[in-house]
Every structure is written in C-alpha cells, then in structure tokens.
Amino acid sequence: MLALAILNAVGTMIPQVHLAQPPMGLSFDEFMLQKYGDLRYRVIHNFGLDRVYFTWYFNALLIWLCVSAVVCNIVRYRSTVSLWKSPPAARGQSFFANNKRAVFYAAEDGADAALEKAAAELQAQGFRVARGEHSGAACLYADKGFLKKWALVLLHFAILVLLGGGIYGKATGSQGNVRLADGETSVLTLDRSEGKVSYIQPLLKLMAPLNYELDQKNFRIDYDWKIEVPSEMRKNTPEELWPYYRYFVRDYVSDLTGTFKGRTVTKEVKVNHPLVVEKLILYQSGYQQDGYLSVSWAGQEGEAKDYRIIADQLSTLTPMGVAIWDESSSQWLLPQEGGDMVAVLPRGVETSPMNFRFDAVKAGDLYEDGKKTRYIGPLTIASFYDAASGQYMGSQIIDTEKGFSAMAGGRMAECRMSERIDNYSIFQYNRDPGKPVLYFGWICMILGVAFTLYIGFTQVWLRAEDGKVFLLVTGPGGKARHPLRQKLHAILNG
C-alpha cells in the first residue's frame, strides 16, 4: 500500500502521457524535454514514470495487494468464525504459566466452587461463557464484546470492496477533457478500451462505446475589476497599461445539456457545480478566449480581414496573416481556422520588420457590486520587438478603436482588435461505474472502524486444579483497577 501510494504521488506530480496536453506545436516528448531537460527526462522515460499507471511494476503491486487482501479476509473470517463456534475453553497450565498477566489463587472454599461463582458473575455481566476440561481439570472461557471481532472482519472486507470498486472503475471508466465552443453541439464518444492496459483491452473492446450528446447553448465569461492596481505592478508596469490589469475573470458559466439514451439533463455548469448525466460527470475546469486581429491593408479595397491571436507567442505579420514562431522547428507557423490547426509559412513570404507578443485577450460582461454594468473588450496588450535584433520596443493596449501600424510585403497595414471573440469552455469529464461499489465500501469501512475503536473485547480464561484457580483476563477488563478484575479477585481470593 505504501509503494502504491508513492507511485500515485509520482503519477500526480509528473505529467502522464495519456492525460498531458502539450502546448500547440509540441509533442509530449518535446514538452517533457523542455520541462525536465535531457538527463532527467531520460530517467523518467526509462523507468516509465511518465506512464506509471501502465507499468508492469504498478500492476504487479496492485495484484499483490489484491491477493494479500483476499488472503487476509479469508484468514480473518476463518479465525473469527472458529472463535465464535468453538470457544477455546480447554487450556493447560502451560498456557497460564507462559503469560505474565496470568495469576493463580488458593481457593479456600474449593477450586471448583470458586470457578462456578466466577462463571455466575461473568454471566451476570453479560459474558458469553463456555466450559471445558483439560487433563481432568475444569476449565472455563468467557468473552464479551465479540462484535469487535465481526467489525474487524467487516473492516477487512471493506478494504477488499474498495480495491474491487477502484479496479472496476478504472478498468471500465473513462476520463479526459472536452472543449466546446459557445453554442456548439457535439457528441462525446467514450471508448472503454482507450488508454487501458493492453491485457484487458481485448475484453473492454467487446463493450459498446458510449455516446453522450452535449449541447452548450450559451457560454459566458464574466469579469470584475480592481479599484487599485497592486503596488508591485504600479512600480514595474507603465501607467498606460494599468487599465488592462484592472479586469479579471470572476466566473465562467455554461448552459449545458447532456443527453444519453433519451435521458436529458440541463444545468448551469460552473466551478464546483458539475453536470451529471448517467454516471458521466462534467466539471467546469477552464476556458479559452480567442481574440482576432483585424488587419486592413493600405490600397486594398474590401473589408478588413481577421486573424486569430495566439497569446504569449512571438508573432509577426505577413501578407498571408499573423504567423507565430515555433521554437522546436525554428520556423513560422500560420494558425488556421478550426482550433489549433497550423500550417508552415511558405518560404519567401516576407514578414514584418517588427514582431509582436500579445497578452491574453479580455472580453465579456463587467460586473460591479454583483451587477452587470457594461461589456468590456475585446482588448489585449501588444508588445513590440525589433525583428532583426530582438530588442524590446514598448507595449500598448489595443482594442477595437486603438491599434498600431505594421509593414509586411512592402505594404502598410492598420491593425486593431476585431469585434469577433471565440469563447470555449473546457470540461473535465469522468465516468466511474465503480463509484457505487466504492460508496458501499466506505460505509462498511466507517462502520468497521467505529465498532473496532469503541467496542472493547474482553476474554477470560479460568482453570481449577489441585485447590488452585488460574486466571487470565485480556482486553479492557484485564486492567488491574477494572471492576471486572477486582470482582473476580474478590471471588477467587475468598
């Protein structure tokens, strides 16, 4: 269990190949190389720490834990049933002699009579009493609080149920992310075999895929604003850029409808308020707001053309649109319509002598004191760099009214923010059919722990022989000052 806990912690801290979402234009390996460097990533990759849940040693530990839990359950159940059905009354002198807590009494009224008095007292206190004989000597066994033993069986059983529910949920469940645009309808298809270990994939492929229809009727991003810009920002940021930093996202909300096999659920989904439809849970985990640069070329008739802005990427203006610089391939790429699709900028296309870097675009309803007051944006900050030297040349806020001029292909262009905004809601989904089993396991565990902690199990052994009575008390009743111990002492000591 400790080894599995450590591996799960590693899998949480190190990006996993089946869950990671590398930046656009980077493969998972390239992303990991940038993050950890060559030597550390080779260690991570060679030991499988970037796919830890699919390694042979993780699954071997899981199987070992399951086998161990099954064996422990069998042993615990058998020993408990045996103790219940056949109380160990017949004990010889060596049993008492080898236990330091055992004592003996010289019974003045006779050992057998003292034994019977002790039995009567134990029965009066609610003990379960069993008599036996060993080597001609009368023996007696009594216990109280046997529910504690059954609680331990329940506790062990709960661990097995939790393991089974977890394995079943992981084996047949699905998790991942889905992105929906404002007003988009899509079908989320869950292939139960996708991302699972190879030796169970053939079995899971026999299960039909699950299709969930998702309809995001509306998605909005709500903004609030700060009265004062933080003092550190005032020191390091030009005053003309402060208005941009006053606005911050206060909430993002989806009007989402999920349909599965004719059953439809509609809910306003926001952070910590997921949509649940037929075991599929959709959490609001993030958002993406794409803005567009409106470019009007001098001497060219017609409307301005919009080009998607990729925030925090070095960009340049070309006659074919706004291109971004890809560090891994050392070339300019052209973002295309329809998500993150890109194309390589053809050779010979002239780029502007000034490069740009755009901050995140901000656009949405502004709330003040909990009330919507107006619409802000689209706006962003454009930072300028000399294309030849890379020298920083300043920054400015650009919006739909105020922009900048740039040269490309021998022509001048006027650039400003377009009114167009594409908002995307990013949902994290999870379908775990093992959850009911896990809930049942947790209930069993809570009951098992409660009864184990708060019910005392006391055992008493007595043996009468040669005018002596041997006594051994274990559990809470065996303490020297316990009323049971004192009562038995009074009976046996005459």
Summary of the structure (lengths in Angstrom):
residues: 494
radius of gyration: 36.7
end to end distance: 53.1
largest distance: 124.9
contacts: 1460
relative contact order: 0.16
helix: 33%
strand: 39%
